Amino acid sequence: MPTQGEENPIYFVEVQFQTDTEIYSRLFSEISLYLRQNKPKNSWRGVVIYPNRSLDTADIKNYSEFFTSQRISRIYLN
């Protein structure tokens, strides 16, 4: 849920403990829908949490700018 101050980003968190080749397309669709419907003044960030790197099998080529800019981060728990 968004915080009140515009300086605090909205965080979208996805916890993924199984292989899902569609995770990034779904995540960006849901983020875009939220931003369209709610028109927040806050910036946003995304975090995807995996138990290990081997489950991160989705292609990011259409979303690489989000990863390069660090708007989306991936965390591997192992």
N, C-alpha and C positions, 0 to 999 in steps of 0.2 A: 504494500500500500504506500502511496506517495507520502512523503513528509511535507510539512507545511512550508518550509523555506525553499526558495528557488535554488539556493546554492547546494542543497542536498539532492544528489541524484536518486532516481528511482532505480531499484535493483530488480532484475528479473533473474530468478535462480531456477535452474533445471538440474535435478539429480538423476543421473542416468546409470543404472546398474545392469543394463542389458544392451546388446548390439541393436542399433537403430540407425539405419542409413538415411532416414528422413528427419533426424532430430533438428538439424539446422534450418531446413526449409520450414518446418513446423514452428520452431522457436521464433524465427524472424517474421513469420506470418502472424503469430500471436502478439508479438511486440508491436508490429505495425498496426494491427487492429486496435490494441489498447491505446496507442498514441493517437490514432484517428478518432476514436470514440471519446477519449477523455481530454485531449488537447492540453496536456500538462505543461506548465512553464518550466518544470525541472528538466535537466538533462537526464540521460538514462545510461545504465550499464547492465551488462549481462554476465552471468557466471554459469558455467556448465561444470558439474562435479561428476567425475568418474572414479570408480574404485581403482582403475589402472588404465594405462594408455592403450592397451589392446582392444578395449571396447569402443574407443573413439575411431569408428570406421567410416563415418560420413564424409562426403566430399565437401570441402569448403571453398572450392574455386569461385563460386558465385558470391561468396561472402567474405573473401579474403581481406577486404578493406576494414571490416569490422574487427578482425583479429589483429591486423597490423596496427591499427590505431589504438588497440587495447580497449575498445568499447566492449568487446566480448573477451572474457578470459576463460581458460579451461584449467581446472584443478584436478590433478590425479592424486588420489589418496595414498597410493603405495610408495 
